[in-house]
Amino acid sequence: MAPHESDGKALAPGKPDDDTARELVLAAASQLFYARGFTAVGMDELRAESGVSLKRLYRLFPAKEAIVEDVLHIWRDIWTTGVTAQVEAAQEPREQLLAVYDFLASWFTSEGFRGCAFINSFGEVGGASGRITDIVREQKKHFQDYLAQLAAGAGAPAALAPQLAILAEGAITTAAISASAEPARQARAAAEILIDVAFHNSRTSR
C-alpha cells in the first residue's frame, strides 16, 4: 500500500504528484470495483486503499463516475492486450479465431474471476449513466470488429464474427455464474463447428 496523505497536508515529504496519485487511485479502484462493484465501494475506501487524501481525490476526480469511466478504459486495455497476445501466438487463421476461447479458458481459472467487467458495469449502473452505457457498447463493438478482422483474414464471411462474439459473451457470463471453466471449452467446440461451416460455405460459393 502506498504512503498515505492526510486530508490537510502530506504526512511525508515524498507526496506523489498528481499523475502518480491518479494512477494510485485508479489501480485501487480497478481492483475494488471488479471485486465488489461500483456501488459498494465508496470514496473513503478508495482513499484508504490508494493512500491519496480525500481532498486530493475529489480534486482529481470531482465525481465518482469519472473514476468509473477511467477504470472501464483500463479494463478495456487489459482485455484487448490479453486477447491479442493469445491470438497472435497462434499460427493459422483458424487457430487464431479459436485462440479467443483459449484465452477465455485461462481467464476463467484466474484468481478473482467475476465475469465480464463491462456486462457487470452495465447491469449495475448502465441504465443510469449514458456515458457508461456508451463505453460498454464501444467495447463490445470493438471486440466484434476484432473478430470480424480475424474472420476476414481467414477468408470467412462477415456473418461469422457476431456468431463467435455471442459464443464468447455467453461463455463469460455462464462461467461467472457456474464458477467453472467448462463454458470456454463448450464455446470453443461450438466455434469450431461454426468456423468449419463458414469455411466450407465460403469455398463452395466461389
LOPALO-854842 format. One record per residue: residue number from 1; x, y, z negated of N, C-alpha, C, O in turn. Coordinates in Angstrom, 2 decimals, always signed. Each point is the difference from the previous one (the first is absolute). Example, Ala and Ser with C-alpha at 12.3 -4.5 7.8 and 13.67 -1.06 7.14 Angstrom:
<sites>
1_+13.19_-5.69_-7.80_-0.89_+1.19_+0.00_+0.90_+1.20_+0.00_+1.04_-0.02_-0.66
2_-1.39_+1.07_+1.38_+0.82_+1.19_-0.06_-0.77_+1.09_-0.73_+0.51_+1.11_-0.17
</sites>
This chain:
<sites>
1_+0.85_-1.20_+0.00_-0.85_+1.20_+0.00_+0.88_+1.24_+0.00_+1.04_+0.04_-0.66
2_-1.45_+0.97_+1.39_+0.80_+1.22_+0.13_-0.06_+0.82_-1.27_-0.95_-0.13_-0.78
3_+1.96_+0.99_+0.53_-0.05_+0.90_-1.14_-1.25_+0.86_+0.07_-0.39_+0.45_+1.08
4_-0.23_-0.20_-2.22_-1.23_+0.78_-0.04_+0.28_+1.48_-0.13_+1.02_+0.44_-0.53
5_-1.97_+0.31_+1.06_-0.02_+1.43_-0.24_-1.07_+0.29_-1.05_-0.99_-0.73_-0.10
6_+1.18_+1.77_-0.66_-1.10_+0.46_-0.86_-0.93_+0.83_+0.85_+0.35_+0.37_+1.11
7_-1.55_-0.08_-1.64_-0.92_+0.81_+0.78_+0.39_+1.47_+0.00_-0.50_+0.78_+0.80
8_+1.38_-0.41_-1.68_+0.39_+1.39_-0.02_+1.35_+0.23_+0.67_+0.17_+0.99_+0.71
9_+0.77_-1.88_-0.93_+1.32_+0.14_+0.60_+0.66_-1.36_+0.04_-0.45_-0.94_-0.66
10_+1.51_+0.83_+1.43_+0.69_-1.28_+0.12_+0.71_-0.33_-1.30_+0.56_+0.87_-0.65
11_-0.59_-2.16_+0.28_+0.70_-0.45_-1.20_+1.48_-0.19_+0.27_+0.82_+0.04_-0.92
12_-0.48_-0.26_+2.19_+1.38_-0.26_+0.36_+0.43_+0.96_+1.09_-0.83_+0.43_+0.80
13_+2.14_-0.08_-0.76_+0.46_+0.96_+1.00_-0.10_-0.53_+1.42_-0.03_+0.79_+0.95
14_-0.03_-2.12_-0.78_-0.03_-0.56_+1.34_-1.41_-0.16_+0.53_-0.32_-1.03_+0.60
15_-0.53_+2.01_-0.79_-1.38_-0.08_+0.47_-0.01_-0.17_+1.52_+0.69_+0.75_+0.70
16_-1.45_-1.72_-0.17_-0.01_-0.22_+1.45_-0.59_+1.18_+0.75_-0.86_+0.71_-0.51
17_+1.34_-0.53_+1.74_-0.60_+1.06_+0.83_-1.39_-0.44_+0.44_-0.43_-1.12_-0.28
18_-0.26_+2.01_+0.98_-1.38_-0.30_+0.36_-0.12_-1.22_+0.91_-0.93_-0.79_-0.14
19_+1.86_+0.64_+1.08_-0.07_-1.14_+0.90_+0.16_-1.31_-0.77_-0.73_-0.96_+0.25
20_+1.67_+0.93_-1.18_+0.21_-1.20_-0.81_-1.20_-0.25_-0.90_-0.45_-1.14_-0.16
21_-0.06_+2.21_-0.44_-1.18_-0.15_-0.87_-1.19_-0.53_+0.78_-0.75_-0.84_-0.50
22_+0.58_+1.31_+1.71_-1.09_-0.49_+0.85_+0.17_-1.50_+0.28_-0.96_-0.76_-0.05
23_+2.20_+0.36_+0.35_+0.27_-1.41_+0.26_-0.29_-0.86_-1.24_-0.53_-1.11_+0.12
24_+0.88_+1.62_-1.30_-0.26_-0.73_-1.24_-1.50_-0.19_-0.22_-0.45_-1.08_-0.39
25_-0.31_+2.13_+0.64_-1.46_-0.08_-0.17_-0.60_-0.99_+0.99_-0.82_-0.83_-0.38
26_+1.24_+0.92_+1.63_-0.57_-0.86_+1.02_+0.39_-1.47_-0.20_-0.80_-0.90_+0.27
27_+2.02_+0.66_-0.75_+0.41_-1.38_-0.29_-0.84_-0.58_-1.12_-0.45_-1.15_+0.08
28_+0.22_+1.93_-1.12_-0.84_-0.45_-1.11_-1.44_-0.19_+0.46_-0.64_-1.00_-0.35
29_+0.13_+1.94_+1.13_-1.38_-0.07_+0.47_-0.21_-1.20_+0.92_-1.03_-0.67_-0.06
30_+2.00_+0.40_+0.90_-0.13_-1.11_+0.93_-0.18_-1.32_-0.74_-0.85_-0.81_+0.37
31_+1.63_+0.60_-1.41_-0.11_-1.24_-0.78_-1.30_-0.05_-0.80_-0.71_-1.00_+0.01
32_+0.40_+2.09_-0.68_-1.19_+0.01_-0.85_-1.29_-0.07_+0.80_-0.93_-0.72_-0.36
33_+0.87_+1.47_+1.45_-1.22_+0.02_+0.80_-0.26_-1.38_+0.63_-1.14_-0.45_+0.04
34_+2.19_-0.19_+0.44_-0.21_-1.31_+0.62_-0.43_-1.04_-1.03_-0.84_-0.85_+0.28
35_+1.42_+0.93_-1.45_-0.31_-0.98_-1.05_-1.38_+0.21_-0.60_-0.68_-0.97_-0.33
36_+0.25_+2.24_+0.19_-1.22_+0.26_-0.78_-1.02_+0.87_+0.69_-1.11_+0.18_-0.52
37_+1.44_+0.37_+1.67_-0.94_+0.87_+0.69_+0.22_+1.46_-0.36_+0.67_+0.32_-0.98
38_-1.24_+0.57_+1.77_+0.18_+1.43_-0.19_-0.73_+0.52_-1.24_+0.55_+0.77_-0.79
39_-1.78_-1.18_+0.64_-0.85_+0.56_-1.04_+0.51_-0.32_-1.39_-0.11_+0.83_-0.91
40_+0.66_-2.00_+0.73_+0.42_-0.44_-1.34_+1.29_+0.66_-0.47_+0.34_-0.08_-1.18
41_+0.38_+0.71_+2.09_+1.30_+0.59_-0.35_-0.15_+1.52_-0.06_-0.35_+0.65_+0.99
42_+0.61_-0.09_-2.15_-0.11_+1.44_-0.18_+1.32_+0.72_+0.15_+1.06_-0.63_+0.09
43_-1.12_+1.94_-0.08_+1.21_+0.82_+0.15_+0.93_-0.16_-1.20_+1.22_+0.05_+0.15
44_-1.78_-0.23_-1.34_+0.85_-0.21_-1.17_+0.85_-1.26_+0.14_+1.17_-0.02_-0.38
45_-1.77_-1.03_+0.93_+0.75_-1.24_+0.19_+1.08_+0.16_+1.07_+1.09_-0.55_-0.12
46_-1.40_+1.30_+1.16_+1.00_+0.28_+1.03_+1.15_+0.80_-0.60_+1.17_-0.24_+0.33
47_-1.50_+1.19_-1.20_+1.05_+0.77_-0.68_+0.90_-0.92_-0.82_+1.23_+0.10_+0.07
48_-1.86_-0.99_-0.85_+0.77_-0.88_-0.87_+0.87_-0.96_+0.80_+1.14_-0.27_-0.38
49_-1.67_-0.25_+1.48_+0.73_-1.00_+0.79_+1.11_+0.63_+0.84_+1.06_-0.60_+0.19
50_-1.31_+1.81_+0.30_+0.97_+0.64_+0.89_+1.06_+0.79_-0.75_+1.11_+0.19_+0.51
51_-1.44_+0.28_-1.73_+0.92_+0.85_-0.74_-0.06_+1.45_+0.42_+0.82_+0.81_-0.43
52_-1.80_-0.46_+1.28_-0.16_+1.38_+0.46_-1.08_+0.66_-0.86_-1.07_-0.56_-0.21
53_+1.36_+1.76_-0.27_-0.93_+0.67_-0.90_-1.35_+0.24_+0.67_-0.09_+0.12_+1.23
54_-0.96_-0.06_-2.05_-1.34_+0.21_+0.54_-0.11_+1.34_+0.72_-0.65_+0.11_+1.04
55_+1.30_+0.89_-1.58_-0.02_+1.32_+0.63_+0.61_-0.05_+1.40_-0.54_+0.55_+0.95
56_+1.66_-1.22_-0.86_+0.67_-0.11_+1.30_-0.78_-0.92_+0.94_-0.06_+0.24_+1.20
57_-0.52_-1.27_-1.75_-0.79_-0.93_+0.78_-1.13_+0.72_+0.71_-0.25_-0.22_+1.19
58_-0.45_+1.09_-1.92_-1.11_+0.73_+0.61_+0.49_+1.07_+0.97_-0.71_+0.37_+0.93
59_+1.92_+0.12_-1.15_+0.55_+0.98_+0.95_+0.34_-0.69_+1.32_-0.22_+0.56_+1.07
60_+0.77_-1.77_-1.16_+0.36_-0.74_+1.21_-1.22_-0.57_+0.70_-0.05_-0.05_+1.23
61_-0.93_-0.37_-2.02_-1.22_-0.62_+0.54_-1.20_+0.65_-0.68_-0.47_-0.51_-1.02
62_-0.05_+1.61_+1.56_-1.11_+0.70_-0.65_-1.23_-0.86_-0.21_-0.79_+0.27_-0.91
63_+0.61_-1.30_+1.72_-1.15_-0.89_-0.14_+0.48_-1.45_+0.09_+0.95_-0.30_+0.72
64_-1.61_-0.57_-1.44_+0.37_-1.42_+0.01_-0.13_-0.59_+1.40_+0.78_-0.88_+0.37
65_-1.73_+1.36_+0.40_-0.20_-0.52_+1.35_+1.24_+0.20_+0.86_+0.27_-0.79_+0.90
66_+0.50_+1.85_-1.18_+1.23_+0.23_+0.76_+1.01_-1.12_-0.26_+0.73_-0.41_+0.91
67_-0.69_-0.09_-2.15_+0.88_-1.12_-0.32_-0.49_-1.25_+0.72_+0.79_-0.76_+0.57
68_-2.08_+0.54_-0.60_-0.59_-1.17_+0.66_+0.35_+0.00_+1.48_+0.39_-1.03_+0.55
69_-0.52_+2.17_+0.11_+0.29_+0.09_+1.42_+1.46_-0.33_+0.28_+0.30_-0.76_+0.93
70_+0.61_+1.32_-1.72_+1.42_-0.27_+0.21_+0.33_-1.47_-0.25_+0.81_-0.58_+0.71
71_-1.44_-0.01_-1.72_+0.23_-1.42_-0.29_-0.50_-0.87_+1.15_+0.64_-0.99_+0.35
72_-1.76_+1.34_+0.23_-0.51_-0.75_+1.15_+0.99_+0.03_+1.15_+0.17_-1.00_+0.70
73_+0.48_+2.12_-0.49_+1.01_+0.08_+1.06_+1.22_-0.86_-0.34_+0.60_-0.60_+0.89
74_-0.24_+0.54_-2.16_+1.10_-0.88_-0.41_-0.36_-1.45_+0.26_+0.80_-0.76_+0.53
75_-2.01_+0.39_-0.92_-0.45_-1.39_+0.23_-0.03_-0.33_+1.49_+0.35_-1.11_+0.40
76_-0.76_+2.06_+0.41_-0.02_-0.22_+1.45_+1.40_-0.29_+0.52_+0.19_-0.91_+0.81
77_+0.79_+1.67_-1.28_+1.38_-0.20_+0.45_+0.56_-1.34_-0.47_+0.70_-0.67_+0.75
78_-1.02_+0.28_-1.98_+0.45_-1.29_-0.53_-0.59_-1.14_+0.83_+0.71_-0.93_+0.38
79_-2.00_+1.01_-0.12_-0.68_-1.04_+0.80_+0.61_-0.09_+1.40_+0.33_-1.09_+0.47
80_-0.16_+2.24_+0.19_+0.51_+0.02_+1.36_+1.41_-0.57_+0.06_+0.32_-0.78_+0.90
81_+0.52_+1.16_-1.85_+1.37_-0.50_-0.04_+0.03_-1.52_-0.18_+0.75_-0.69_+0.68
82_-1.57_+0.18_-1.59_-0.02_-1.43_-0.28_-0.48_-0.82_+1.19_+0.62_-0.99_+0.37
83_-1.74_+1.41_+0.23_-0.54_-0.73_+1.14_+0.97_+0.05_+1.18_+0.26_-1.01_+0.65
84_+0.27_+2.19_-0.37_+0.90_+0.17_+1.14_+1.24_-0.87_-0.14_+0.45_-0.62_+0.97
85_+0.12_+0.57_-2.17_+1.20_-0.81_-0.22_-0.29_-1.47_+0.27_+0.81_-0.69_+0.62
86_-1.96_+0.20_-1.09_-0.37_-1.41_+0.20_-0.20_-0.28_+1.49_+0.45_-1.03_+0.51
87_-1.11_+1.93_+0.19_-0.28_-0.19_+1.42_+1.29_+0.02_+0.82_+0.20_-0.84_+0.88
88_+0.67_+1.79_-1.18_+1.22_+0.15_+0.78_+0.98_-1.15_-0.23_+0.92_-0.20_+0.80
89_-1.11_-0.54_-1.88_+0.86_-1.16_-0.25_-0.39_-1.19_+0.88_+0.79_-0.93_+0.18
90_-2.00_+0.96_+0.37_-0.46_-1.07_+0.90_+0.49_+0.28_+1.42_+0.14_+1.16_+0.40
91_+0.12_-2.22_+0.35_+0.60_+0.15_+1.32_-1.02_+0.04_+1.13_+0.10_+0.85_+0.89
92_-1.08_-1.74_-0.92_-0.96_-0.11_+1.09_-1.23_+0.87_-0.26_-0.39_+0.18_-1.16
93_-0.23_+0.36_+2.22_-1.19_+0.85_-0.17_-1.12_-0.67_-0.80_-0.63_+0.64_-0.83
94_+0.38_-1.93_+1.09_-1.05_-0.70_-0.74_+0.35_-0.07_-1.48_-0.85_+0.21_-0.86
95_+2.12_-0.51_+0.56_+0.43_-0.10_-1.38_-0.01_+1.35_-0.69_-0.18_+0.08_-1.22
96_+0.37_+0.99_+1.98_-0.07_+1.34_-0.59_-1.41_+0.31_-0.47_-0.19_+0.60_-1.06
97_-0.79_-1.00_+1.85_-1.40_+0.20_-0.43_-0.30_-0.81_-1.25_-0.66_+0.49_-0.92
98_+1.15_-1.72_+0.87_-0.25_-0.86_-1.15_+0.82_+0.43_-1.22_-0.36_-0.33_-1.13
99_+1.44_+1.06_+1.36_+0.85_+0.45_-1.12_-0.76_+0.92_-0.94_+0.34_+0.10_-1.18
100_-1.36_+0.57_+1.69_-0.83_+0.85_-0.86_-0.58_-0.82_-1.14_-0.06_+0.46_-1.14
101_-0.37_-1.67_+1.43_-0.61_-0.86_-1.01_+1.04_-0.64_-0.91_-0.28_-0.35_-1.14
102_+1.50_+0.19_+1.66_+1.10_-0.45_-0.85_+0.34_+1.08_-1.03_+0.30_-0.30_-1.16
103_-0.36_+1.55_+1.60_+0.20_+1.09_-0.95_-1.07_-0.01_-1.08_+0.29_+0.20_-1.18
104_-1.54_-0.44_+1.58_-1.09_-0.05_-0.96_+0.23_-1.12_-1.02_-0.21_+0.20_-1.20
105_+0.63_-1.36_+1.67_+0.22_-1.13_-0.90_+1.03_+0.33_-1.06_-0.15_-0.36_-1.17
106_+1.21_+1.07_+1.57_+1.03_+0.40_-0.96_-0.53_+1.05_-0.96_+0.26_-0.06_-1.21
107_-1.00_+1.01_+1.74_-0.55_+1.08_-0.83_-0.99_-0.55_-1.02_-0.01_+0.45_-1.15
108_-0.82_-1.39_+1.56_-1.03_-0.53_-0.89_+0.59_-0.69_-1.24_-0.66_-0.10_-1.03
109_+1.88_-0.38_+1.14_+0.64_-0.69_-1.13_+0.90_+0.93_-0.81_+0.63_-0.44_-0.96
110_-0.57_+1.72_+1.34_+0.84_+0.93_-0.74_-0.65_+0.39_-1.32_-1.22_-0.02_-0.14
111_+2.05_+0.38_-0.82_-0.50_+0.37_-1.33_-0.85_+1.26_+0.08_+0.39_+0.98_+0.62
112_-1.54_-1.01_-1.25_-0.85_+1.18_-0.07_-0.89_+0.22_+1.21_-0.62_+1.06_+0.11
113_+0.56_-2.03_+0.81_-0.85_+0.17_+1.19_-1.46_+0.22_-0.41_-0.57_-0.79_-0.75
114_-0.02_+1.87_+1.27_-1.40_+0.33_-0.31_-0.80_+0.33_+1.25_-0.99_+0.74_-0.06
115_+1.41_-1.30_+1.18_-0.75_+0.25_+1.22_+0.47_+1.25_+0.74_+1.06_+0.55_-0.31
116_-1.85_-0.14_+1.27_+0.35_+1.16_+0.83_-0.23_+1.29_-0.77_-1.11_+0.28_-0.45
117_+2.16_+0.50_+0.31_-0.11_+1.26_-0.73_-0.96_+0.96_+0.68_-0.64_+0.82_-0.66
118_+0.52_-0.92_+1.97_-0.87_+0.92_+0.74_-1.47_-0.39_-0.15_-0.86_+0.86_-0.17
119_+0.59_-2.15_+0.24_-1.37_-0.45_-0.24_-0.41_+0.31_-1.44_-1.12_+0.45_-0.25
120_+2.04_-0.69_-0.69_-0.28_+0.31_-1.40_-0.29_+1.50_-0.17_-0.92_+0.38_-0.71
121_+1.71_+0.44_+1.37_-0.16_+1.45_-0.11_-1.33_+0.45_+0.58_-0.70_+0.82_-0.60
122_+0.35_-1.37_+1.75_-1.28_+0.37_+0.62_-1.16_-0.43_-0.89_-0.97_+0.74_-0.17
123_+1.06_-1.93_-0.38_-1.07_-0.49_-0.86_-0.15_+0.82_-1.27_-1.10_+0.14_-0.53
124_+2.22_+0.41_+0.05_-0.04_+0.73_-1.27_-0.42_+1.46_+0.18_-0.86_+0.48_-0.74
125_+1.45_+0.21_+1.70_-0.26_+1.44_+0.11_-0.28_+0.47_+1.42_-0.22_+1.19_+0.23
126_+0.22_-2.11_+0.72_-0.16_+0.43_+1.39_-1.27_+0.76_+0.27_+0.00_+0.97_+0.75
127_-1.09_-1.40_-1.35_-1.27_+0.66_+0.24_-0.06_+1.42_-0.52_-0.81_+0.81_+0.45
128_+1.68_-0.51_-1.42_+0.00_+1.33_-0.60_+1.09_+0.90_+0.56_+0.08_+1.18_-0.36
129_+0.76_-1.71_+1.22_+1.12_+0.78_+0.52_+0.15_-0.24_+1.50_+0.42_-1.08_+0.42
130_-0.75_+2.08_+0.36_+0.16_-0.12_+1.44_+1.45_-0.16_+0.41_+0.30_-0.71_+0.96
131_+0.60_+1.37_-1.69_+1.41_-0.07_+0.36_+0.55_-1.41_-0.23_+0.73_-0.52_+0.84
132_-1.09_-0.09_-1.96_+0.48_-1.37_-0.28_-0.60_-0.97_+1.01_+0.69_-0.91_+0.47
133_-1.95_+1.09_-0.13_-0.62_-0.83_+1.03_+0.76_+0.12_+1.31_+0.22_-1.00_+0.68
134_+0.18_+2.21_-0.32_+0.74_+0.21_+1.25_+1.34_-0.73_-0.03_+0.39_-0.61_+1.00
135_+0.32_+0.68_-2.12_+1.31_-0.65_-0.11_-0.15_-1.51_+0.13_+0.80_-0.66_+0.67
136_-1.82_+0.11_-1.33_-0.23_-1.45_+0.07_-0.32_-0.40_+1.43_+0.53_-0.99_+0.50
137_-1.39_+1.73_+0.16_-0.35_-0.33_+1.38_+1.20_+0.13_+0.93_+0.17_-0.81_+0.91
138_+0.65_+1.81_-1.14_+1.21_+0.16_+0.81_+0.92_-1.20_-0.15_+0.59_-0.47_+0.98
139_-0.45_-0.03_-2.21_+0.87_-1.15_-0.23_-0.54_-1.24_+0.70_+0.76_-0.74_+0.62
140_-2.05_+0.51_-0.73_-0.60_-1.16_+0.65_+0.13_+0.09_+1.51_+0.26_-1.01_+0.67
141_-0.44_+2.20_-0.12_+0.16_+0.19_+1.44_+1.45_-0.22_+0.40_+0.27_-0.61_+1.04
142_+0.66_+1.09_-1.84_+1.42_-0.16_+0.30_+0.37_-1.48_+0.05_+0.75_-0.43_+0.88
143_-1.28_-0.36_-1.82_+0.28_-1.43_-0.03_-0.56_-0.68_+1.25_+0.67_-0.81_+0.63
144_-1.91_+1.16_-0.27_-0.60_-0.61_+1.18_+0.74_+0.43_+1.27_+0.16_-0.81_+0.92
145_+0.28_+2.05_-0.87_+0.78_+0.47_+1.16_+1.32_-0.76_+0.10_+0.47_-0.31_+1.09
146_+0.12_+0.01_-2.25_+1.26_-0.75_+0.00_-0.23_-1.41_+0.54_+0.80_-0.50_+0.79
147_-1.87_-0.13_-1.22_-0.34_-1.32_+0.52_-0.28_+0.06_+1.51_+0.37_-0.91_+0.74
148_-1.02_+1.97_-0.29_-0.26_+0.16_+1.43_+1.30_+0.13_+0.78_+0.13_-0.53_+1.10
149_+0.84_+1.22_-1.70_+1.32_+0.14_+0.63_+0.68_-1.37_+0.12_+0.60_-0.31_+1.03
150_-0.68_-0.49_-2.10_+0.60_-1.34_+0.03_-0.72_-0.89_+1.01_+0.64_-0.75_+0.74
151_-1.96_+0.85_-0.71_-0.78_-0.81_+0.93_+0.34_+0.36_+1.44_+0.17_-0.88_+0.85
152_-0.06_+2.17_-0.57_+0.33_+0.44_+1.35_+1.39_-0.50_+0.40_+0.22_-0.41_+1.14
153_+0.71_+0.46_-2.09_+1.35_-0.48_+0.27_+0.03_-1.49_+0.28_+0.90_-0.49_+0.69
154_-1.88_-0.23_-1.22_-0.08_-1.44_+0.22_-0.83_-0.34_+1.24_-0.12_-1.17_+0.36
155_-0.45_+2.19_+0.29_-0.82_-0.23_+1.17_-1.40_-0.44_-0.33_-0.68_-0.57_+0.86
156_+0.22_+0.82_-2.08_-1.36_-0.38_-0.41_-0.95_+1.17_+0.22_+0.43_+1.15_+0.03
157_-1.71_-1.43_+0.12_-0.98_+1.08_+0.20_-0.15_+0.87_-1.23_+0.28_-0.44_-1.12
158_-0.73_+1.67_+1.31_-0.14_+0.96_-1.09_-1.00_-0.46_-1.05_+0.11_+0.37_-1.17
159_-1.09_-1.18_+1.59_-1.04_-0.46_-0.94_+0.55_-0.87_-1.11_-0.66_-0.20_-1.02
160_+1.88_-0.33_+1.20_+0.58_-0.87_-1.02_+0.34_+0.78_-1.27_-0.13_-0.53_-1.10
161_+0.56_+1.78_+1.23_+0.49_+0.77_-1.15_-1.05_+0.17_-1.10_+0.31_-0.30_-1.16
162_-1.53_+0.77_+1.45_-0.98_+0.12_-1.09_-0.37_-1.33_-0.62_-0.32_-0.05_-1.18
163_+0.36_-1.02_+1.95_-0.30_-1.32_-0.54_+1.07_-0.41_-1.02_-0.31_-0.51_-1.08
164_+1.57_+0.73_+1.43_+1.09_-0.33_-0.92_-0.02_+0.90_-1.23_+0.31_-0.43_-1.11
165_-0.69_+1.70_+1.32_-0.07_+0.93_-1.13_-1.06_-0.44_-1.01_+0.23_+0.05_-1.20
166_-1.39_-0.47_+1.71_-1.07_-0.44_-0.90_+0.44_-1.23_-0.79_-0.32_-0.12_-1.18
167_+1.03_-0.79_+1.82_+0.52_-1.17_-0.71_+0.93_+0.41_-1.13_-0.08_-0.53_-1.11
168_+0.96_+1.47_+1.40_+0.95_+0.45_-1.01_-0.72_+0.70_-1.15_+0.28_-0.27_-1.17
169_-1.20_+1.17_+1.50_-0.72_+0.75_-1.04_-0.81_-0.95_-0.88_-0.03_+0.14_-1.22
170_-0.63_-1.11_+1.86_-0.78_-0.96_-0.77_+0.88_-0.86_-0.90_-0.38_-0.32_-1.12
171_+1.55_-0.05_+1.63_+0.92_-0.81_-0.80_+0.47_+0.76_-1.23_+0.11_-0.57_-1.08
172_+0.18_+1.86_+1.24_+0.48_+0.81_-1.11_-1.06_+0.07_-1.10_+0.29_-0.22_-1.18
173_-1.51_+0.53_+1.57_-1.08_+0.10_-0.99_-0.27_-1.33_-0.68_-0.16_-0.05_-1.22
174_+0.12_-1.02_+1.99_-0.25_-1.32_-0.57_+1.12_-0.43_-0.93_-0.26_-0.59_-1.05
175_+1.49_+0.89_+1.42_+1.15_-0.36_-0.84_-0.05_+0.74_-1.33_+0.33_-0.57_-1.04
176_-0.73_+1.83_+1.08_-0.07_+0.79_-1.24_-1.06_-0.57_-0.94_+0.20_-0.05_-1.21
177_-1.32_-0.37_+1.77_-1.09_-0.53_-0.82_+0.33_-1.39_-0.53_-0.28_-0.32_-1.15
178_+0.87_-0.50_+2.01_+0.25_-1.40_-0.36_+1.32_-0.21_-0.72_+0.24_-1.07_-0.56
179_+0.63_+2.08_+0.58_+1.35_-0.12_-0.58_+0.74_-1.18_+0.62_+0.63_-0.80_-0.70
180_-0.71_+0.70_+2.01_+0.61_-1.10_+0.73_+0.62_+0.52_+1.28_-0.50_+0.95_+0.60
181_+1.59_-1.59_-0.17_+0.62_+0.35_+1.28_-0.60_-0.80_+1.15_+0.35_+0.22_+1.16
182_-1.24_-1.14_-1.48_-0.58_-0.87_+1.04_-0.71_+0.79_+1.11_+0.08_-0.41_+1.16
183_-0.76_+1.53_-1.46_-0.64_+0.75_+1.09_+0.97_+0.45_+1.09_-0.40_+0.12_+1.16
184_+1.66_+0.11_-1.50_+0.98_+0.38_+1.03_+0.24_-1.16_+0.96_+0.08_+0.21_+1.21
185_+0.03_-1.42_-1.75_+0.21_-1.17_+0.86_-1.24_-0.28_+0.84_+0.10_-0.37_+1.17
186_-1.27_+0.54_-1.77_-1.25_-0.22_+0.75_-0.15_+1.03_+1.12_-0.39_-0.34_+1.11
187_+0.71_+1.60_-1.41_-0.09_+1.05_+1.01_+1.02_-0.23_+1.11_-0.29_+0.24_+1.17
188_+1.48_-0.72_-1.53_+1.03_-0.29_+1.01_-0.47_-1.10_+0.94_+0.18_+0.09_+1.22
189_-0.78_-1.13_-1.79_-0.50_-1.10_+0.84_-1.08_+0.49_+0.95_-0.03_-0.38_+1.17
190_-0.87_+1.24_-1.66_-1.04_+0.56_+0.86_+0.60_+0.92_+1.06_-0.45_+0.02_+1.15
191_+1.48_+0.74_-1.54_+0.67_+0.90_+0.95_+0.67_-0.79_+1.12_-0.02_+0.44_+1.15
192_+0.60_-1.58_-1.47_+0.62_-0.85_+1.04_-1.02_-0.37_+1.06_+0.30_+0.03_+1.20
193_-1.49_-0.39_-1.63_-1.05_-0.38_+0.95_-0.37_+1.20_+0.88_-0.10_-0.12_+1.22
194_-0.12_+1.26_-1.85_-0.37_+1.20_+0.75_+1.09_+0.39_+1.00_-0.29_+0.34_+1.14
195_+1.53_-0.40_-1.58_+1.12_+0.37_+0.87_+0.11_-0.95_+1.18_+0.16_+0.44_+1.15
196_-0.24_-1.72_-1.42_+0.13_-0.99_+1.08_-1.14_+0.12_+1.01_+0.22_-0.12_+1.20
197_-1.43_+0.34_-1.70_-1.14_+0.19_+0.91_+0.19_+1.27_+0.83_-0.28_+0.01_+1.20
198_+0.76_+1.06_-1.85_+0.22_+1.26_+0.72_+1.07_-0.16_+1.08_-0.15_+0.51_+1.11
199_+1.22_-1.23_-1.44_+1.05_-0.24_+0.99_-0.53_-0.85_+1.16_+0.31_+0.27_+1.16
200_-1.09_-1.28_-1.48_-0.56_-0.87_+1.04_-0.92_+0.79_+0.92_+0.10_-0.11_+1.22
201_-0.98_+0.89_-1.81_-0.93_+0.79_+0.81_+0.73_+1.02_+0.86_-0.38_+0.28_+1.13
202_+1.45_+0.28_-1.70_+0.77_+0.99_+0.74_+0.69_-0.63_+1.21_+0.06_+0.60_+1.07
203_+0.45_-1.82_-1.24_+0.67_-0.69_+1.11_-0.99_-0.42_+1.08_+0.28_+0.13_+1.19
204_-1.42_-0.64_-1.61_-0.96_-0.51_+0.99_-0.73_+1.10_+0.74_-0.57_-0.24_+1.06
205_+0.58_+1.45_-1.59_-0.69_+1.11_+0.66_+0.87_+0.69_+1.04_-0.46_+0.88_+0.72
206_+1.72_-1.27_-0.66_+0.91_+0.65_+0.96_-0.16_-0.58_+1.40_+0.68_+0.43_+0.93
</sites>
